[in-house]
Amino acid sequence: MHFPLNPEQHHQAKRRVVFEEFFLFQMKIQGLKKAEKAETNGIAVLYDIERLKTFTQGLPFELTNAQKRVTNEICRDLRSPKHMQRLLQGDVGSGKTVVAAIALYATVTAGFQGALMVPTEILAQQHMESLQQLFDVAEVRVALLTGSTKTKERREILADLVKGEIDVIVGTHALIQEGVDFANLGLVITDEQHRFGVNQRRVLREKGFQPDVLFMTATPIPRTLAITAYGEMDVSIIDEMPAGRIPVETRWIRPPQLDKVLEWSYQELNAGHQMYVICPLIEESEMLDVQNAVAIYEELQEYFAPKFNVSLLHGKMKNSEKDEIMETFKNNESQVLVSTTVIEVGVNVPNATMMLIIDADRFGLAQLHQLRGRVGRGAEASYCVLVANPKNDTGKERMKIMTETTNGFVVSEKDLELRGPGEVFGFRQSGLPEFAAADLVTDAHILEVARKEAQALWKMEQWEILPEYTALANYLEKEGENQFFD
């Protein structure tokens, strides 16, 4: 590869090295998948089909075809004695929560308990409210467990869980702490866990349960990334929006046009709506960051006073303060929310119809798309205004992409092309390996071939004892992946 006699030789040598990197990685991932799927690993959740049908028909809206399709895939997994490891992908607002509710209901009709784990308290609260609206209280007993649950109440909840008197528990990471024990846990759903690597996703299993596991994410992940980061899972995709949702209109302006936009936003607030103003997170300097947000907050306070209230949210605040501020915004006690930290994924304020993103060129496309999903959650037309003055063609291209499509999968494919995989997931801690020669974007076709080869090998009975594969088996074992050969 380093000293080729001609370009063709270099090309072939590089292809060979890229294939090997992808193949060895896929061997580990497919081995994990096989270990997860072993018959002895799972439980068969034999739910009551008639009750489930009645429940689905009684929902206040018709499911989309995509929701029906993924619900069937999940229910098939539940009934199977094999262990379920499924990733449910769906764009912001595509209706994943309802699918989760159906899966939890099915689990309860089979006599099992269900758990729904989300990253933040305010999201947990919101999911709890959604489930209470969908479930009949007499039929499904739902409880909420977070870090701020009072000690006495927490004790009661833990006691009821062990006795099986709670059917579904919603909570934050508090759910996987010591002392949280279930009578008969059948299904665990984790929401927005795309920031966790393969090993962290095993934590729940290693608490000694063998429940089926469903992961949900609103981050549309391009296929190449999905088969790399989530190769050990089956993937279901909700690729259509519920009827009646108006796509968010996105506009891109330069900073000098900001005054015009503020006049327009004043009219939106006058019409009784609310607005988010997002400032970028400058990783090098959180101090600068907070000052930026504070400066914008003070300017807007002056601009909108005395008629409208403006509140501020940033990463230096305590969780309880953040929750309180989100609560006042949710209750329309403040009309404008200025925020540095990414507004919680999934926070639902249907009355917010306007979002202003300052220095939008500092965000990745996938992140801008996530943020945009905070508006347009009600029946009114909604707008997202990107304020940016990009210095180069890539920056301009990214702003254009955002104004041209609201499809998260298109956005994420473009993001991958423009920025590379480590950035798309954020923080590089998503369990994605660092490849030396291979590139997930340009070598995607080789990744696909490597995956198929690895799958074919794992389908062979006891391939690891065949003489031609001894070196490969030894390599995988040495890599500390001995769980494949238990």
C-alpha positions in Angstrom: 0.0 0.0 0.0 2.9 2.4 0.8 5.2 1.6 -2.0 3.1 0.6 -5.0 4.5 0.2 -8.5 1.5 1.9 -10.0 -1.9 3.5 -9.0 -3.8 0.3 -9.7 -1.6 -1.7 -7.2 -2.1 1.0 -4.6 -5.9 1.0 -5.1 -6.0 -2.8 -4.7 -3.7 -2.8 -1.6 -5.8 -0.1 0.1 -9.0 -2.0 -0.7 -7.6 -5.1 0.9 -6.6 -3.2 4.1 -9.9 -1.4 4.3 -11.8 -4.7 3.9 -9.8 -6.3 6.7 -10.5 -3.5 9.1 -14.2 -3.6 8.4 -14.3 -7.4 8.4 -12.6 -7.8 11.8 -14.9 -5.2 13.3 -18.0 -6.8 11.8 -16.9 -10.2 13.1 -17.0 -8.8 16.6 -20.3 -7.1 16.1 -22.0 -10.1 14.4 -20.6 -12.4 17.2 -22.3 -10.1 19.8 -25.5 -10.3 17.8 -25.4 -14.1 17.7 -24.6 -14.3 21.4 -27.6 -11.9 22.2 -29.9 -14.0 20.0 -29.2 -17.4 21.5 -32.5 -19.2 22.4 -31.5 -19.6 26.0 -31.0 -15.8 26.4 -34.5 -14.5 26.0 -38.1 -14.8 27.2 -41.2 -15.3 25.2 -43.7 -12.5 25.9 -46.9 -14.3 24.9 -49.2 -11.2 24.9 -53.0 -11.3 24.6 -53.6 -10.6 20.9 -57.3 -9.7 21.3 -56.6 -7.2 24.1 -53.8 -5.6 22.1 -56.1 -5.2 19.1 -58.7 -3.5 21.2 -56.1 -1.2 22.7 -54.7 -0.2 19.3 -58.2 0.4 17.9 -59.1 2.5 20.9 -56.2 4.9 20.3 -57.3 8.5 19.6 -55.7 8.5 16.1 -55.1 6.1 13.2 -51.6 4.6 13.1 -49.5 5.4 10.0 -48.5 2.4 7.8 -44.9 2.8 9.1 -46.1 2.7 12.7 -48.1 -0.5 12.0 -45.1 -2.1 10.3 -42.6 -1.4 13.1 -45.2 -2.4 15.7 -45.5 -5.8 14.0 -41.7 -6.3 13.9 -41.5 -5.5 17.6 -44.4 -7.7 18.6 -42.9 -10.6 16.6 -39.7 -10.2 18.6 -41.6 -10.1 21.9 -43.3 -13.5 21.2 -40.0 -15.1 20.1 -38.0 -16.9 22.8 -34.9 -15.2 21.4 -33.6 -12.1 23.1 -34.8 -8.9 21.4 -32.2 -6.2 20.6 -34.0 -3.7 18.4 -33.3 -0.1 17.4 -36.4 2.0 16.5 -35.4 5.0 14.4 -37.9 7.7 13.6 -37.7 11.3 12.8 -38.8 13.9 15.4 -42.6 13.7 15.6 -43.0 10.5 13.7 -44.8 8.8 16.6 -42.3 6.6 18.4 -43.9 7.1 21.8 -47.1 5.4 20.7 -45.2 2.4 19.3 -43.5 2.2 22.7 -46.8 2.4 24.5 -48.2 -0.5 22.4 -45.1 -2.6 23.1 -45.4 -1.9 26.9 -49.1 -2.7 26.8 -48.5 -6.0 25.0 -45.9 -6.9 27.7 -48.3 -6.2 30.5 -51.0 -8.4 29.0 -48.5 -11.3 29.1 -48.0 -10.8 32.9 -44.6 -9.0 32.6 -43.5 -5.6 33.7 -42.1 -2.9 31.4 -39.6 -0.1 32.0 -39.0 3.0 29.9 -35.7 4.8 30.5 -35.0 8.3 29.3 -32.1 10.7 29.7 -33.7 13.5 31.6 -36.3 14.1 34.3 -38.4 16.5 32.3 -38.6 13.9 29.5 -39.5 11.2 32.0 -42.3 13.4 33.3 -43.6 13.9 29.8 -43.5 10.2 28.8 -45.3 9.5 32.1 -48.1 12.0 31.2 -48.4 10.5 27.6 -48.7 6.9 28.9 -51.3 7.9 31.5 -53.4 9.4 28.8 -53.2 6.2 26.7 -53.5 3.6 29.4 -56.6 2.8 31.4 -55.6 3.4 35.0 -57.4 0.3 36.2 -55.6 -1.9 33.7 -52.0 -0.6 33.7 -50.4 0.8 36.8 -47.7 3.3 35.8 -45.1 4.9 38.2 -42.4 7.5 37.8 -38.9 7.1 39.3 -36.2 9.8 38.9 -33.4 11.3 41.0 -35.8 13.8 42.6 -38.4 11.3 43.7 -38.8 11.8 47.5 -37.3 9.1 49.7 -40.6 7.9 51.2 -42.3 7.7 47.8 -39.2 6.0 46.3 -39.3 3.3 49.0 -43.0 2.7 48.2 -42.3 2.4 44.5 -39.4 0.0 45.0 -41.5 -2.2 47.3 -44.4 -2.2 44.8 -42.1 -3.0 41.9 -40.7 -6.1 43.7 -44.2 -7.2 44.6 -45.3 -6.8 40.9 -47.9 -4.1 41.8 -46.5 -1.7 39.3 -46.8 -2.7 35.6 -44.8 0.0 33.9 -42.1 2.2 35.4 -40.9 5.3 33.6 -37.6 6.9 34.8 -34.1 8.2 34.3 -30.9 6.4 35.0 -32.3 6.0 38.5 -33.8 2.8 37.1 -30.5 0.9 36.7 -29.2 1.8 40.1 -28.6 -0.7 42.9 -31.8 -1.7 44.8 -34.2 -1.3 41.8 -35.6 -4.9 41.5 -38.5 -6.2 39.5 -40.9 -9.0 40.0 -41.0 -10.0 36.4 -39.3 -7.6 33.9 -40.2 -8.4 30.3 -39.3 -5.3 28.3 -36.9 -2.4 28.7 -37.2 0.6 26.3 -34.5 3.2 26.3 -35.1 6.5 24.6 -32.4 8.6 23.0 -29.6 6.3 24.0 -27.6 6.9 20.8 -24.9 8.4 22.9 -24.0 5.1 24.4 -21.5 2.6 23.1 -22.0 -1.1 22.7 -20.7 -1.9 26.3 -22.9 0.6 28.0 -25.9 -0.8 26.3 -25.3 -4.1 28.0 -25.6 -2.6 31.5 -29.3 -3.4 31.9 -28.7 -7.0 30.9 -25.9 -7.4 33.4 -28.2 -6.4 36.3 -29.3 -10.1 36.0 -32.5 -9.5 34.0 -33.0 -11.0 30.6 -35.7 -8.6 29.3 -36.2 -7.8 25.7 -34.7 -4.5 24.8 -35.9 -1.8 22.5 -33.8 1.3 21.8 -35.5 4.4 20.4 -33.8 7.4 18.8 -34.9 10.5 16.9 -31.4 11.0 15.5 -31.7 9.7 11.9 -28.6 7.5 11.5 -27.3 6.9 8.0 -27.3 3.2 7.0 -23.4 3.0 7.1 -23.3 4.3 10.6 -26.2 2.2 11.8 -24.6 -1.0 10.7 -21.3 0.1 12.4 -22.5 1.5 15.7 -25.6 -0.6 16.0 -24.5 -3.7 14.1 -25.5 -6.0 17.0 -29.2 -4.9 16.7 -32.1 -5.3 14.4 -33.3 -1.9 13.0 -36.9 -0.7 12.5 -37.5 2.6 10.9 -40.6 4.9 11.0 -40.2 6.7 7.7 -43.5 8.6 7.4 -45.1 11.4 9.4 -48.6 11.3 11.0 -51.3 13.0 8.8 -51.9 16.7 9.5 -48.3 17.6 10.6 -47.2 20.8 8.9 -43.5 20.7 8.0 -41.4 23.4 9.7 -40.4 26.1 7.3 -36.7 26.9 7.5 -35.2 30.2 6.5 -31.5 31.3 6.4 -30.7 34.9 7.1 -27.5 36.9 7.6 -27.0 38.8 11.0 -27.9 42.2 9.5 -31.4 40.9 8.8 -32.0 40.0 12.4 -34.0 43.1 13.3 -36.6 42.2 10.6 -36.9 38.7 12.1 -37.4 40.1 15.6 -40.2 42.3 14.4 -41.8 39.2 12.8 -41.3 37.1 16.0 -43.0 39.9 18.0 -46.1 39.3 15.8 -45.9 35.5 16.4 -45.8 36.2 20.2 -48.7 38.6 19.9 -50.7 35.8 18.3 -50.2 33.9 21.5 -47.3 31.7 20.4 -43.9 31.1 22.0 -40.4 31.0 20.7 -37.0 29.4 21.3 -33.7 31.3 20.8 -30.7 28.9 20.7 -27.1 30.0 21.1 -24.2 27.7 20.1 -22.1 25.8 22.6 -18.5 26.8 22.2 -16.7 23.8 23.6 -13.4 25.6 24.2 -15.0 28.1 26.5 -18.1 27.5 28.5 -17.6 30.9 30.2 -17.8 32.7 26.9 -20.7 30.6 26.0 -22.8 31.6 29.1 -21.8 35.3 28.5 -23.0 35.1 24.9 -26.3 33.7 26.0 -26.6 36.1 28.9 -25.9 39.0 26.5 -28.6 37.8 24.0 -31.0 37.2 26.9 -30.6 40.7 28.2 -31.0 42.3 24.8 -34.2 40.3 24.2 -35.5 41.0 27.6 -35.2 44.7 26.8 -36.7 44.2 23.3 -39.8 42.2 24.4 -40.4 44.0 27.7 -42.8 44.7 29.3 -45.2 42.6 27.2 -43.5 39.3 27.1 -41.3 37.3 29.6 -37.9 36.0 28.5 -36.2 33.2 30.4 -32.6 31.8 30.1 -31.3 28.2 30.3 -27.6 27.2 30.3 -25.4 24.3 31.2 -24.0 25.9 34.4 -27.4 25.6 36.1 -28.5 22.9 38.4 -30.9 20.3 37.0 -33.6 21.5 39.3 -33.2 25.0 38.0 -33.3 23.8 34.4 -36.5 21.8 35.1 -38.1 24.8 36.7 -37.3 27.0 33.7 -38.6 24.4 31.2 -41.8 24.1 33.3 -42.5 27.8 33.2 -41.9 27.8 29.4 -44.2 24.8 29.0 -46.9 26.5 31.0 -46.5 29.7 28.9 -45.5 31.7 31.9 -42.5 32.8 29.8 -42.9 33.3 26.1 -39.3 33.3 24.9 -36.7 30.8 26.0 -33.0 31.6 25.4 -30.9 28.4 25.7 -27.3 27.4 25.2 -27.4 23.7 26.0 -29.3 21.8 23.4 -33.0 21.9 24.3 -34.0 18.5 25.6 -34.6 16.1 22.9 -38.3 15.3 22.9 -39.5 18.2 25.0 -43.0 18.9 23.8 -44.3 22.5 23.8 -46.9 22.5 21.0 -47.4 26.3 21.5 -43.9 27.1 20.4 -44.0 28.0 16.7 -40.8 29.9 16.2 -37.1 29.0 16.6 -34.2 31.3 16.1 -30.7 29.7 15.9 -27.9 32.2 16.4 -24.6 31.4 14.6 -26.2 28.3 13.1 -23.1 27.5 11.2 -21.5 26.4 14.4 -23.9 23.4 14.7 -23.8 20.2 12.8 -26.6 19.4 10.4 -28.0 16.5 12.5 -28.0 18.8 15.5 -29.8 21.6 13.6 -32.4 19.1 12.5 -32.8 17.9 16.1 -33.3 21.5 17.3 -35.7 22.3 14.5 -37.8 19.4 15.7 -38.7 21.3 18.9 -41.1 23.5 16.9 -44.0 22.4 14.7 -45.4 20.1 17.4 -48.8 21.7 17.3 -51.4 22.4 14.6 -50.0 25.8 13.7 -47.5 26.6 10.9 -44.0 26.8 12.5 -40.7 28.5 11.5 -37.0 27.9 12.1 -34.7 30.8 11.3 -31.0 30.2 10.9 -28.9 33.2 11.6 -25.4 32.6 10.1 -22.7 34.2 8.1 -20.7 31.1 7.0 -17.1 31.8 5.8 -16.7 29.0 3.3 -18.7 27.0 0.7 -19.3 24.0 3.0 -20.9 26.3 5.5 -23.1 27.8 2.9 -24.0 24.4 1.5 -25.1 23.3 5.0 -27.4 26.2 5.4 -28.9 25.5 2.0 -29.5 21.8 2.8 -31.4 22.8 6.0 -33.7 25.2 4.0 -34.4 22.6 1.3 -35.4 19.4 3.2 -37.1 18.5 6.5 -36.3 14.8 6.0 -33.9 13.8 8.8 -32.4 10.9 6.9 -31.5 13.1 3.9 -30.0 15.6 6.4 -27.9 12.9 8.2 -26.6 11.5 4.9 -25.4 15.0 3.9 -24.0 15.6 7.4 -22.0 12.4 7.1 -20.6 13.4 3.7 -19.6 16.9 4.9 -18.3 16.1 8.4 -17.5 12.5 8.9 -18.9 9.9 11.4 -17.3 11.0 14.7 -18.9 14.4 14.5 -22.3 13.2 13.5 -22.8 11.2 16.7 -21.2 14.0 18.8 -18.5 13.6 21.4 -16.9 10.6 19.7 -18.1 8.4 22.6 -20.7 6.5 20.8 -18.8 3.3 20.6 -17.7 4.0 17.0 -14.2 2.5 16.4 -11.4 4.6 14.9 -10.4 3.0 11.6 -6.8 3.5 10.4 -7.4 3.2 6.6 -11.1 2.7 6.2 -13.5 5.6 5.8 -17.2 5.0 6.6 -18.4 7.5 4.0 -16.2 6.7 0.9 -15.9 3.0 1.7 -19.5 2.3 2.6 -19.8 -0.4 -0.2 -16.8 -2.3 1.3 -18.4 -2.1 4.7 -21.6 -3.7 3.3 -19.6 -6.6 1.8 -17.6 -7.1 5.0 -20.8 -7.3 7.0 -22.3 -9.9 4.7 -19.0 -12.0 4.8 -19.0 -11.8 8.6 -22.7 -12.8 8.8 -22.1 -15.8 6.5 -19.2 -17.0 8.6 -21.1 -16.8 11.9 -23.9 -18.8 10.3 -21.5 -21.7 9.9 -21.6 -24.2 12.7 -18.4 -24.1 14.8 -16.5 -22.2 12.1 -13.9 -21.3 14.7 -12.5 -24.9 14.9 -11.8 -25.1 11.1 -8.1 -24.9 10.4 -8.4 -22.1 7.9 -10.1 -19.9 10.6 -7.9 -20.6 13.6 -5.9 -17.4 13.2 -9.1 -15.4 13.0 -10.7 -17.1 16.1 -7.4 -16.6 18.1 -7.4 -12.9 17.1 -11.0 -12.3 18.3 -10.4 -14.2 21.5 -7.2 -12.2 22.1 -9.2 -9.0 21.6 -11.0 -9.7 24.8 -14.2 -10.7 23.0 -14.2 -14.1 24.7 -18.0 -13.8 25.3 -18.4 -15.2 21.7 -16.6 -18.4 22.6 -18.2 -19.1 26.0 
